[in-house]
Amino acid sequence: MTAKVKAAAAQVRCPTLLLLGSRDLMTPLKVGKELAKAITGSRTTVIDGAGHAMMSEAPDAVLDALRELVG
């Protein structure tokens, strides 16, 4: 991740949830976790077995994570 991306992520001040697919090849888990560290107070949910199209691969898991975010 570039310094510019990290700096932009550090400016995020709203509730943030990063949904990461454990098998995502476009945004690997390692990169997603690095981004999460750059966003203060962010939450991360890893959807096991999902790739980049997690909304179609694991719709229930995505919905559960979103419901948890908005309470």
N, C-alpha and C positions, 0 to 999 in steps of 0.2 A: 504494500500500500504506500502510496506516495505521501510526502510531507504535506502537500496541499490538501489531500483527502483527509488526513489526520487532523489538520487544522480546521477544516470545515466541520468535521464530525465533532470536534471539541466545542463548537459553537451551538450545537443542538441543545435546546433547553426544555423541550416538551417530553412527555412520557414517550418512550421509544421501546418497541419490541422488535427484535431481530428474529425472524423465523428462518432457520437454517435447515436445509436438507442434508442429511448425512452422506448422501450419494450425489450431491450437486457438483457437476464438473465445471459449470460456468462460473460459479461463485463458491469455491471450495470452502469447506468447514473452517479450515485454518484462517482464511481471509475474513470470513464472517465473524469469527471470534476476535480477531484483531480489531475489526471495526467496532465491535461491541465495547471493547476496552477503551476506545477513544471517545465513546459517548457516555458521559457521566450519568450514572443512574439508569442506564439502559438495562433491559431484561432480554434474555436470550432463551429461545426454545429451539431445541434440535428435534427435528422430525426424523426418526429412524427409518431408513429405507427409502426416503423420498429424495428425489433429485431436484432440478431447477423448476419443474412444473408441479410443485407440491400441492397447489390448489386442486389439480385434477388427480394427482397420485394419492393424496391423503387428505381429502376434503374435510373429514371429521376432525382430524388432528389440527388442521389449520383453524377451523371454526372454534374449537375448544380453546386454542391459544388466544384468539381474538376476543372471545367472550371473557376470558380471564383478564385481559388487558383493560377492557372497558367496564368490567365489574358488573 
